[in-house]
Amino acid sequence: MDLSIDNLRFVDENNSRSLEADEHAQLVFEVRNNGSNYVYDIAPVITVSGTKHIYLSPTAIISELAPNGAVRYKAEVVGGHKLGNGTAEVNISFSDGNQMYMMRSFQLNTYKKAGNSGNSGIIR
């Protein structure tokens, strides 16, 4: 599986680059096929650990991706009402049915209530 994740961004409602209780956000990235063959039925697997009360939209399947092609993928992220202060580990993986391939990982600060400021940006 010759896929990559490019242009990863976390975009939240108040541009704090963190997730607060009751806040809606999006995880946006490009899935790129770096191989020389078509890839079919790609399902990014997004997991969150280290904290509770973060909810993700169901996985959308990318039916087909051409060689050297890319598609923008968006996942909805919601901070639950009981989300507290802490740090969540967000992982993006792909599965070929037999094995999981970890592609990207980043930490996301979480907050119980509003008050943190900043700008949304590219995650490296």
Secondary structure, 3 states (H helix, E strand, C coil): CCEEEEEEEEEECCCCCCEECCCEEEEEEEEEECCCCCEEEECCEEEEECCCCEEECCCCCEEEECCCCEEEEEEEEEECCCCCCEEEEEEEEEECCCCEEEEEEEEEEEECCCCCCCCCEECC
